[in-house]
């Protein structure tokens, strides 16, 4: 059985990656934040007393299910209220990257120089744009395997598919990403080392 501290530490360690994962999936910062918060609450309420070693898999499964629920609700909402869309006015909203607000105590995410920071920011923008171009299942498999660091079996369990499907999705995703990044002039020779 886990303690409240173990649950809290786990949630703190996973919040940034989960938020970024949700942003890639829904392409909306506010919706992604709501999804991650909902997934964290579900984990705490339903499985908070489980052993801490089970938290990563449980959380990934809950996050994936919460993302699917979001898309289902969005589909229903769009179908019912598409006629009313002409009555709403577009409002300009200030865009803010919520990751900039989160604390980074060790300053591990900051590069050594301003030049390196600019290069990293440009590269991150290119990679994020490339990830958005992937089909949803490929993006999901890629993020779970390489962003979250899950193995093939864990990814298959989180996605609700076979390990073979995970391997196929990951292979297609990496091939597509490599092609897109090379077209943008990103040097991928470091990845081969």
C-alpha positions in Angstrom: 0.0 0.0 0.0 1.2 3.5 -0.8 1.3 6.6 1.3 -0.2 10.0 0.5 3.4 11.2 0.1 4.2 8.6 -2.5 1.1 9.5 -4.5 1.9 13.2 -4.2 5.5 12.6 -5.3 4.4 10.5 -8.3 1.8 13.1 -9.4 4.4 15.8 -9.1 6.9 13.8 -11.2 4.5 13.1 -14.0 2.5 16.3 -14.3 4.7 18.1 -16.9 5.0 15.1 -19.2 1.3 14.3 -18.9 0.4 17.9 -19.7 2.6 17.9 -22.8 1.2 14.6 -23.9 -2.3 15.8 -23.6 -1.4 19.0 -25.5 -0.1 17.0 -28.4 -3.3 15.0 -28.4 -6.0 17.7 -28.0 -4.0 20.7 -29.3 -5.6 23.0 -26.7 -3.7 24.0 -23.5 -6.8 24.6 -21.4 -8.4 21.3 -22.4 -5.1 19.5 -21.8 -4.8 20.9 -18.4 -8.3 19.8 -17.5 -7.7 16.3 -18.8 -4.5 15.9 -16.8 -6.2 17.2 -13.7 -9.1 14.8 -14.2 -6.7 11.9 -14.7 -4.8 12.8 -11.6 -8.0 13.0 -9.5 -9.2 9.7 -10.8 -5.9 8.0 -9.9 -5.9 9.5 -6.4 -9.6 8.7 -5.7 -9.8 5.2 -7.2 -6.3 3.8 -6.9 -4.5 6.0 -4.3 -4.2 3.0 -2.0 -2.5 0.8 -4.5 1.3 0.1 -4.3 3.3 3.0 -5.7 4.9 0.7 -8.4 1.5 0.4 -10.0 1.0 4.2 -10.4 2.7 4.7 -13.7 0.7 2.1 -15.6 -2.5 3.0 -13.9 -2.0 6.7 -14.6 -1.2 6.1 -18.3 -4.3 4.0 -18.8 -6.4 6.6 -17.0 -4.9 9.4 -19.0 -5.6 7.6 -22.3 -9.2 6.9 -21.3 -9.7 10.5 -20.2 -8.3 11.7 -23.6 -10.8 9.3 -25.4 -13.6 10.6 -23.2 -12.7 14.1 -24.1 -12.8 13.3 -27.9 -16.2 11.6 -27.4 -17.7 14.5 -25.6 -16.2 16.9 -28.2 -17.7 14.9 -31.0 -21.2 14.9 -29.4 -20.9 18.6 -28.6 -19.8 19.5 -32.1 -22.6 17.5 -33.6 -25.3 19.0 -31.4 -24.2 22.6 -31.4 -22.6 23.1 -34.9 -25.7 25.1 -36.0 -25.1 27.6 -33.1 -21.5 28.3 -34.0 -22.4 31.2 -36.3 -23.8 33.0 -33.2 -20.6 33.0 -31.3 -17.9 35.6 -31.8 -14.2 34.8 -31.9 -12.4 36.4 -29.0 -8.7 37.0 -29.0 -7.1 35.3 -26.1 -3.6 35.8 -24.8 -1.6 32.7 -25.4 0.5 31.5 -22.6 2.6 28.4 -22.4 1.7 26.8 -19.1 5.0 24.9 -19.0 6.7 28.3 -18.5 4.7 28.8 -15.3 5.7 25.4 -13.8 8.7 25.5 -11.5 11.9 23.9 -12.4 13.9 23.9 -9.2 17.2 22.5 -10.6 16.9 24.6 -13.7 17.5 21.4 -15.7 15.3 22.4 -18.6 17.3 25.6 -19.3 20.3 25.4 -21.7 23.7 26.9 -20.8 23.6 29.9 -23.1 21.0 32.2 -24.8 22.1 30.9 -28.2 21.6 27.3 -27.1 18.2 28.3 -25.7 17.1 29.8 -29.0 18.3 26.7 -30.9 16.5 24.4 -28.5 13.3 26.5 -28.8 13.4 26.4 -32.6 14.1 22.6 -32.6 11.3 22.0 -30.1 8.9 24.0 -32.3 9.9 21.9 -35.3 9.5 18.6 -33.4 6.1 19.6 -32.0 4.8 20.6 -35.4 6.0 17.3 -36.8 4.3 15.4 -34.0 1.0 17.2 -34.7 1.2 15.8 -38.3 1.2 12.2 -37.1 -2.0 10.2 -37.1 -3.5 10.0 -33.6 -2.6 6.3 -32.9 1.0 6.8 -34.2 1.4 9.9 -32.0 0.0 8.1 -29.0 2.3 5.1 -29.4 5.3 7.3 -30.1 4.7 9.5 -27.0 4.1 6.6 -24.7 7.2 4.7 -25.9 9.7 7.5 -26.3 8.3 10.4 -24.2 7.0 8.5 -21.3 9.5 5.7 -21.6 7.1 2.8 -21.4 8.2 -0.6 -22.8 6.2 -2.3 -25.7 4.0 -4.3 -23.3 3.1 -1.3 -21.1 2.4 0.8 -24.2 0.1 -1.9 -25.6 -1.7 -2.2 -22.3 -2.2 1.6 -22.1 -3.4 1.8 -25.7 -5.6 -1.3 -25.5 -3.9 -3.0 -28.5 -1.4 -5.7 -29.3 2.4 -5.3 -29.0 2.7 -5.8 -32.7 0.4 -2.8 -33.3 2.6 -0.7 -31.0 5.7 -1.7 -32.9 4.0 -0.9 -36.2 2.7 2.5 -35.0 6.1 3.4 -33.5 8.0 2.4 -36.7 5.7 4.4 -38.9 5.9 7.4 -36.5 9.7 7.4 -36.4 10.0 7.1 -40.1 7.5 9.9 -40.7 9.1 12.1 -38.1 12.6 11.5 -39.5 11.4 12.4 -43.0 9.7 15.6 -41.8 12.6 16.7 -39.6 15.2 16.0 -42.4 13.1 18.2 -44.8 13.2 20.9 -42.2 17.0 20.6 -42.0 17.3 18.9 -38.6 20.5 16.9 -38.4 19.6 13.4 -37.2 23.1 12.0 -37.1 23.2 12.3 -33.3 20.4 9.8 -33.0 22.4 7.1 -34.7 25.2 7.3 -32.1 
